[in-house]
Amino acid sequence: MVRRTTPVYDKWHSDGAERTPESVIAAAREAGVNRMLCIGTTLADSEQAIEFAADRDTVWASIGIHPHEAAAHLDSATRARFAALITGGPAKRNVVAIGECGLDYFYTHSPKEAQIALLKFQIELALEHDLPISFHVRQAFDDFWPVFDSYRGANLRGVLHSYTDSMTNLEQAVKRGLYFGVNGIVTFAKNDAQHVIYRTIPQQLLLLETDAPFLTPVPFRGKVCESRHVRVTAEFLAGLRGEHLEDLAATTTANARALFKV
């Protein structure tokens, strides 16, 4: 198998601003964001997420293999090393979820068969350790739902990260009790149908996220997305839904704490 030295999903960009972990966390706290989840998309950055969270009481890790990276993570040794992240040392406290994982047929950087195999592996790992999952599903729900439903009866739970799909799949997700992650896209989405989606998501299944460093909300487009920008997304979303910001913030915080136990 040919292995990449740079992950497909590793597209970090910079706006020239100087940042440190401490400054990013401080800015988030000033904006009222007091709990953060550091998301892994490869084995390597899942290890980094655990290390980053280890010394920070308000940061937790989610370890995952993104569907773009599936072909590079299929061998048994890599999967064993990934699985061991949950039980090794301080990770037992820090790892609160599996993901970002799922299916992406928009780009298909990895073959569909590899994506499905890695998705099943991560679902089974989550079930083994009673962890929720952050799902990435893009133009792949026709395959995702059969995989998800093949574990019916198990305590499979999680969030559809960066949800921008159809009303039909929203209804299917609600039936399955999945949460919906909303990020800066809501502030620059042009499609009226997309706004209807954001207004329709049940508040009790709504989560706020960044997808940092990507999807920075208006009016900060062109800048690196940070945790502090969650407030901007929340303000816009509350206006779109006709809700009070305080109510939306309280509910989404409670939802996140219930799902991730943070």
Backbone hydrogen bonds in HBPLUS format (Angstrom, degrees):
<---DONOR---> <-ACCEPTOR-->    atom                        ^
c    i                          cat <-CA-CA->   ^        H-A-AA   ^      H-
h    n   atom  resd res      DA  || num        DHA   H-A  angle D-A-AA Bond
n    s   type  num  typ     dist DA aas  dist angle  dist       angle   num
A0010-ASP N   A0007-PRO O   3.11 MM   3  5.20 160.5  2.15 105.4 111.5     1
A0011-LYS N   A0009-TYR O   3.01 MM   2  5.72 120.3  2.38 111.4  94.9     2
A0024-VAL N   A0020-THR O   3.01 MM   4  6.25 161.3  2.05 160.8 165.4     3
A0025-ILE N   A0021-PRO O   3.01 MM   4  6.16 163.5  2.04 149.4 153.8     4
A0026-ALA N   A0022-GLU O   2.89 MM   4  6.00 157.0  1.94 144.4 151.5     5
A0027-ALA N   A0023-SER O   2.94 MM   4  6.05 157.3  2.00 142.9 148.7     6
A0028-ALA N   A0024-VAL O   3.00 MM   4  6.21 150.4  2.09 142.3 150.6     7
A0029-ARG N   A0025-ILE O   2.96 MM   4  6.24 160.2  2.00 150.7 155.4     8
A0030-GLU N   A0026-ALA O   3.00 MM   4  6.24 155.0  2.07 146.7 153.5     9
A0031-ALA N   A0027-ALA O   3.16 MM   4  6.39 137.9  2.34 137.2 147.5    10
A0031-ALA N   A0028-ALA O   3.02 MM   3  5.12 127.6  2.31  97.0 111.1    11
A0033-VAL N   A0028-ALA O   2.80 MM   5  4.97 160.1  1.84 147.2 140.2    12
A0032-GLY N   A0029-ARG O   2.94 MM   3  4.93 156.4  1.99 102.7 110.2    13
A0036-MET N   A0058-THR O   2.95 MM  22  6.31 159.8  2.00 160.2 166.8    14
A0060-TRP N   A0036-MET O   2.96 MM  24  6.43 153.0  2.03 153.2 161.6    15
A0038-CYS N   A0060-TRP O   2.75 MM  22  6.08 170.5  1.76 167.2 165.7    16
A0062-SER N   A0038-CYS O   2.90 MM  24  6.11 154.6  1.97 157.3 153.7    17
A0040-GLY N   A0062-SER O   2.71 MM  22  5.90 141.6  1.85 156.6 169.8    18
A0066-HIS N   A0041-THR O   2.82 MM  25  4.68 169.4  1.83 122.0 123.5    19
A0046-SER N   A0042-THR O   2.97 MM   4  5.92 134.7  2.18 137.1 149.0    20
A0047-GLU N   A0043-LEU O   3.04 MM   4  6.31 151.2  2.12 148.5 155.3    21
A0048-GLN N   A0044-ALA O   3.10 MM   4  6.47 149.3  2.19 139.7 148.6    22
A0049-ALA N   A0045-ASP O   2.85 MM   4  5.96 145.9  1.97 133.1 142.0    23
A0050-ILE N   A0046-SER O   3.12 MM   4  6.38 156.7  2.18 146.1 150.8    24
A0051-GLU N   A0047-GLU O   3.08 MM   4  6.35 161.1  2.12 145.9 151.2    25
A0052-PHE N   A0048-GLN O   2.79 MM   4  5.96 157.6  1.84 150.8 157.2    26
A0053-ALA N   A0049-ALA O   2.99 MM   4  6.17 156.0  2.05 146.5 152.2    27
A0054-ALA N   A0050-ILE O   3.01 MM   4  6.01 133.7  2.23 143.0 155.0    28
A0056-ARG N   A0053-ALA O   3.14 MM   3  5.22 168.7  2.15 112.7 115.7    29
A0059-VAL N   A0056-ARG O   3.25 MM   3  5.51 165.8  2.27 116.2 116.4    30
A0061-ALA N   A0094-ASN O   2.88 MM  33  5.60 170.2  1.89 139.9 142.6    31
A0096-VAL N   A0061-ALA O   2.94 MM  35  6.18 158.0  1.99 168.6 173.7    32
A0063-ILE N   A0097-ALA O   3.19 MM  34  6.63 141.8  2.34 154.1 144.2    33
A0099-GLY N   A0063-ILE O   2.67 MM  36  5.40 162.1  1.70 120.8 123.6    34
A0069-GLU N   A0066-HIS O   2.81 MM   3  5.39 144.3  1.94 117.9 128.1    35
A0070-ALA N   A0067-PRO O   3.25 MM   3  5.05 170.1  2.26 105.3 108.0    36
A0072-ALA N   A0069-GLU O   3.09 MM   3  5.58 140.9  2.25 112.7 123.2    37
A0073-HIS N   A0070-ALA O   3.01 MM   3  5.32 166.8  2.03 117.2 120.2    38
A0079-ARG N   A0075-ASP O   3.14 MM   4  6.44 163.0  2.17 153.9 159.1    39
A0080-ALA N   A0076-SER O   2.89 MM   4  6.00 152.6  1.96 144.4 152.0    40
A0081-ARG N   A0077-ALA O   3.00 MM   4  6.20 156.0  2.05 144.5 150.8    41
A0082-PHE N   A0078-THR O   2.93 MM   4  6.15 152.9  2.00 146.0 153.8    42
A0083-ALA N   A0079-ARG O   2.89 MM   4  6.09 165.0  1.91 149.8 153.6    43
A0084-ALA N   A0080-ALA O   3.01 MM   4  6.16 147.9  2.12 142.9 151.2    44
A0085-LEU N   A0082-PHE O   3.03 MM   3  5.47 154.3  2.10 110.2 118.2    45
A0086-ILE N   A0083-ALA O   3.32 MM   3  6.13 160.5  2.36 118.6 122.0    46
A0088-GLY N   A0084-ALA O   3.13 MM   4  6.04 128.9  2.40 151.8 164.3    47
A0091-ALA N   A0088-GLY O   3.09 MM   3  5.67 145.0  2.22 143.2 142.0    48
A0092-LYS N   A0089-GLY O   3.45 MM   3  6.48 170.8  2.46 124.6 125.1    49
A0093-ARG N   A0090-PRO O   3.11 MM   3  5.89 148.1  2.22 120.1 126.1    50
A0094-ASN N   A0090-PRO O   3.30 MM   4  6.52 161.9  2.34 143.9 149.3    51
A0095-VAL N   A0091-ALA O   2.89 MM   4  5.51 172.5  1.90 150.1 149.4    52
A0098-ILE N   A0132-PRO O   2.94 MM  34  6.33 161.5  1.97 155.3 160.7    53
A0134-SER N   A0098-ILE O   2.79 MM  36  6.29 152.3  1.87 153.0 162.3    54
A0101-CYS N   A0134-SER O   3.10 MM  33  6.53 159.0  2.15 161.9 168.3    55
A0136-HIS N   A0101-CYS O   2.72 MM  35  5.53 154.8  1.78 134.6 140.4    56
A0103-LEU N   A0136-HIS O   2.85 MM  33  6.23 131.5  2.08 154.9 169.3    57
A0138-ARG N   A0103-LEU O   2.97 MM  35  6.44 155.6  2.03 152.1 159.7    58
A0105-TYR N   A0138-ARG O   2.98 MM  33  6.13 161.6  2.02 173.0 168.6    59
A0114-ALA N   A0111-PRO O   3.06 MM   3  5.32 119.7  2.44 103.1 117.3    60
A0115-GLN N   A0111-PRO O   3.02 MM   4  6.37 159.3  2.06 155.6 162.0    61
A0116-ILE N   A0112-LYS O   2.92 MM   4  6.18 165.5  1.94 157.7 160.5    62
A0117-ALA N   A0113-GLU O   3.04 MM   4  6.19 159.8  2.08 144.1 149.8    63
A0118-LEU N   A0114-ALA O   2.99 MM   4  6.20 163.0  2.02 152.3 156.0    64
A0119-LEU N   A0115-GLN O   2.88 MM   4  6.05 150.3  1.97 147.8 156.9    65
A0120-LYS N   A0116-ILE O   2.97 MM   4  6.20 166.1  1.99 153.3 155.9    66
A0121-PHE N   A0117-ALA O   3.04 MM   4  6.25 157.8  2.09 144.1 150.7    67
A0122-GLN N   A0118-LEU O   3.00 MM   4  6.16 157.6  2.05 144.1 149.2    68
A0123-ILE N   A0119-LEU O   2.86 MM   4  6.11 154.1  1.93 153.0 161.0    69
A0124-GLU N   A0120-LYS O   2.94 MM   4  6.10 166.9  1.96 152.7 155.9    70
A0125-LEU N   A0121-PHE O   3.01 MM   4  6.22 144.9  2.14 138.9 148.9    71
A0126-ALA N   A0122-GLN O   2.92 MM   4  6.09 155.9  1.98 143.5 149.8    72
A0127-LEU N   A0123-ILE O   2.91 MM   4  6.21 158.3  1.96 152.8 158.6    73
A0128-GLU N   A0124-GLU O   2.94 MM   4  6.06 152.5  2.02 139.4 147.1    74
A0129-HIS N   A0125-LEU O   3.15 MM   4  6.38 147.4  2.26 144.0 151.3    75
A0130-ASP N   A0126-ALA O   2.79 MM   4  5.67 100.3  2.43 138.1 157.0    76
A0131-LEU N   A0126-ALA O   2.84 MM   5  4.77 164.4  1.86 135.9 141.3    77
A0130-ASP N   A0127-LEU O   3.32 MM   3  4.85 162.2  2.36  94.9 100.1    78
A0133-ILE N   A0157-ARG O   3.04 MM  24  6.43 140.9  2.20 131.0 142.6    79
A0159-VAL N   A0133-ILE O   2.89 MM  26  6.42 150.4  1.98 160.6 169.9    80
A0135-PHE N   A0159-VAL O   2.82 MM  24  5.97 163.7  1.84 171.0 176.0    81
A0161-HIS N   A0135-PHE O   2.85 MM  26  5.62 142.2  1.99 147.5 159.8    82
A0143-ASP N   A0140-ALA O   3.12 MM   3  5.68 141.9  2.27 113.2 122.2    83
A0144-PHE N   A0140-ALA O   2.90 MM   4  6.06 151.5  1.98 146.7 155.6    84
A0145-TRP N   A0141-PHE O   3.05 MM   4  5.82 176.6  2.05 146.8 146.5    85
A0147-VAL N   A0143-ASP O   3.38 MM   4  6.58 158.8  2.43 145.0 150.8    86
A0148-PHE N   A0144-PHE O   2.83 MM   4  6.07 171.7  1.84 164.6 166.9    87
A0149-ASP N   A0145-TRP O   2.80 MM   4  5.90 168.7  1.81 157.5 160.7    88
A0150-SER N   A0146-PRO O   3.04 MM   4  6.05 126.9  2.33 134.5 146.2    89
A0150-SER N   A0147-VAL O   3.15 MM   3  5.23 139.0  2.33  98.6 110.3    90
A0151-TYR N   A0148-PHE O   3.14 MM   3  5.86 164.3  2.16 116.7 121.6    91
A0152-ARG N   A0149-ASP O   3.03 MM   3  4.95 157.1  2.09 110.9 110.4    92
A0154-ALA N   A0151-TYR O   2.97 MM   3  5.73 162.1  2.00 143.5 147.8    93
A0179-TYR N   A0158-GLY O   2.97 MM  21  6.22 174.8  1.97 150.0 150.8    94
A0160-LEU N   A0179-TYR O   2.85 MM  19  6.12 165.9  1.87 142.2 141.8    95
A0181-GLY N   A0160-LEU O   3.02 MM  21  5.89 177.4  2.02 134.3 134.3    96
A0163-TYR N   A0181-GLY O   2.96 MM  18  5.84 148.4  2.07 152.8 162.5    97
A0170-LEU N   A0166-SER O   3.00 MM   4  6.24 142.8  2.14 137.6 148.9    98
A0171-GLU N   A0167-MET O   2.90 MM   4  6.16 160.2  1.94 151.9 155.6    99
A0172-GLN N   A0168-THR O   3.04 MM   4  6.37 151.7  2.12 142.6 150.8   100
A0173-ALA N   A0169-ASN O   2.90 MM   4  6.03 153.6  1.97 141.7 148.4   101
A0174-VAL N   A0170-LEU O   2.89 MM   4  6.17 157.5  1.94 153.6 159.6   102
A0175-LYS N   A0171-GLU O   3.09 MM   4  6.33 158.5  2.14 145.9 150.9   103
A0176-ARG N   A0173-ALA O   3.00 MM   3  5.06 128.9  2.27  96.3 110.5   104
A0178-LEU N   A0173-ALA O   3.07 MM   5  5.33 163.9  2.10 148.1 145.3   105
A0177-GLY N   A0174-VAL O   2.98 MM   3  4.97 161.1  2.02 105.4 111.2   106
A0180-PHE N   A0205-LEU O   2.79 MM  25  6.12 148.7  1.89 164.1 172.4   107
A0207-LEU N   A0180-PHE O   2.90 MM  27  5.84 152.6  1.97 165.1 156.1   108
A0182-VAL N   A0207-LEU O   2.93 MM  25  6.19 157.0  1.98 147.3 153.0   109
A0209-GLU N   A0182-VAL O   2.99 MM  27  5.89 148.5  2.09 148.4 146.0   110
A0186-VAL N   A0183-ASN O   3.18 MM   3  6.33 158.9  2.23 135.1 135.5   111
A0187-THR N   A0184-GLY O   2.94 MM   3  5.56 148.3  2.04 117.9 126.0   112
A0188-PHE N   A0185-ILE O   2.98 MM   3  5.47 150.7  2.06 113.6 122.3   113
A0189-ALA N   A0185-ILE O   2.87 MM   4  5.75 117.6  2.27 159.8 177.5   114
A0194-GLN N   A0191-ASN O   2.97 MM   3  5.24 129.4  2.23 102.2 115.7   115
A0195-HIS N   A0191-ASN O   3.27 MM   4  6.76 147.8  2.38 145.8 154.5   116
A0195-HIS N   A0192-ASP O   3.07 MM   3  5.08 117.9  2.47  94.5 109.6   117
A0196-VAL N   A0192-ASP O   3.03 MM   4  6.43 148.2  2.14 147.3 156.2   118
A0197-ILE N   A0193-ALA O   3.10 MM   4  6.44 149.9  2.20 140.5 148.0   119
A0198-TYR N   A0194-GLN O   3.07 MM   4  6.46 160.8  2.11 150.8 154.2   120
A0199-ARG N   A0195-HIS O   2.99 MM   4  6.24 146.5  2.10 144.2 153.5   121
A0200-THR N   A0196-VAL O   2.94 MM   4  6.04 132.3  2.17 142.2 155.1   122
A0200-THR N   A0197-ILE O   3.01 MM   3  5.07 131.8  2.25  97.8 111.6   123
A0201-ILE N   A0197-ILE O   3.12 MM   4  6.35 142.6  2.27 157.7 164.9   124
A0205-LEU N   A0202-PRO O   2.87 MM   3  5.42 162.7  1.90 119.1 124.9   125
A0206-LEU N   A0203-GLN O   3.24 MM   3  5.10 164.2  2.27 111.2 109.9   126
A0214-PHE N   A0211-ASP O   2.83 MM   3  5.50 142.4  1.97 134.2 130.8   127
A0225-CYS N   A0213-PRO O   3.19 MM  12  4.49 176.5  2.19 112.2 111.2   128
A0220-PHE N   A0217-PRO O   2.76 MM   3  5.72 149.5  1.85 134.5 140.7   129
A0223-LYS N   A0220-PHE O   3.02 MM   3  5.70 148.9  2.12 143.9 146.6   130
A0229-HIS N   A0226-GLU O   3.04 MM   3  5.62 150.5  2.13 113.4 121.5   131
A0230-VAL N   A0227-SER O   3.09 MM   3  5.80 169.0  2.10 121.5 124.9   132
A0231-ARG N   A0228-ARG O   3.30 MM   3  6.19 151.4  2.38 119.9 123.4   133
A0232-VAL N   A0229-HIS O   3.06 MM   3  5.15 118.5  2.45  98.0 112.5   134
A0233-THR N   A0229-HIS O   3.12 MM   4  6.51 162.1  2.16 155.1 159.0   135
A0234-ALA N   A0230-VAL O   2.82 MM   4  6.06 158.0  1.87 151.4 158.1   136
A0235-GLU N   A0231-ARG O   2.87 MM   4  6.10 157.1  1.92 151.3 156.7   137
A0236-PHE N   A0232-VAL O   3.07 MM   4  6.33 163.7  2.10 150.9 154.7   138
A0237-LEU N   A0233-THR O   2.88 MM   4  6.02 167.3  1.90 153.5 157.7   139
A0238-ALA N   A0234-ALA O   2.88 MM   4  5.95 159.2  1.92 148.7 154.2   140
A0239-GLY N   A0235-GLU O   3.19 MM   4  6.40 158.3  2.24 142.5 147.8   141
A0240-LEU N   A0236-PHE O   2.93 MM   4  6.22 157.9  1.98 151.6 158.3   142
A0241-ARG N   A0237-LEU O   2.92 MM   4  6.08 152.7  2.00 150.1 156.7   143
A0242-GLY N   A0238-ALA O   2.91 MM   4  5.87 114.2  2.36 136.4 152.2   144
A0243-GLU N   A0238-ALA O   2.85 MM   5  4.87 164.8  1.88 147.0 148.7   145
A0242-GLY N   A0239-GLY O   3.24 MM   3  5.03 147.7  2.35  94.1 103.5   146
A0247-ASP N   A0244-HIS O   3.08 MM   3  5.32 119.0  2.47 101.7 116.2   147
A0248-LEU N   A0244-HIS O   3.00 MM   4  6.31 165.6  2.02 160.0 164.1   148
A0249-ALA N   A0245-LEU O   2.81 MM   4  5.96 165.2  1.83 156.1 160.5   149
A0250-ALA N   A0246-GLU O   2.96 MM   4  6.04 159.2  2.01 141.8 147.7   150
A0251-THR N   A0247-ASP O   2.97 MM   4  6.13 163.1  2.00 150.1 154.6   151
A0252-THR N   A0248-LEU O   2.94 MM   4  6.06 172.3  1.94 154.7 157.3   152
A0253-THR N   A0249-ALA O   2.98 MM   4  5.97 152.1  2.06 142.8 150.7   153
A0254-ALA N   A0250-ALA O   3.00 MM   4  6.16 158.3  2.05 142.3 148.5   154
A0255-ASN N   A0251-THR O   2.82 MM   4  6.09 153.0  1.90 150.0 158.3   155
A0256-ALA N   A0252-THR O   2.96 MM   4  6.12 160.2  2.00 143.7 148.4   156
A0257-ARG N   A0253-THR O   2.96 MM   4  6.20 161.0  1.99 151.4 156.7   157
A0258-ALA N   A0254-ALA O   2.93 MM   4  6.07 150.0  2.02 143.6 151.9   158
A0259-LEU N   A0255-ASN O   2.93 MM   4  6.15 159.7  1.98 152.5 157.5   159
A0260-PHE N   A0256-ALA O   2.90 MM   4  5.86 169.5  1.91 153.2 156.3   160
A0261-LYS N   A0257-ARG O   2.83 MM   4  4.87 129.6  2.08 123.3 132.7   161
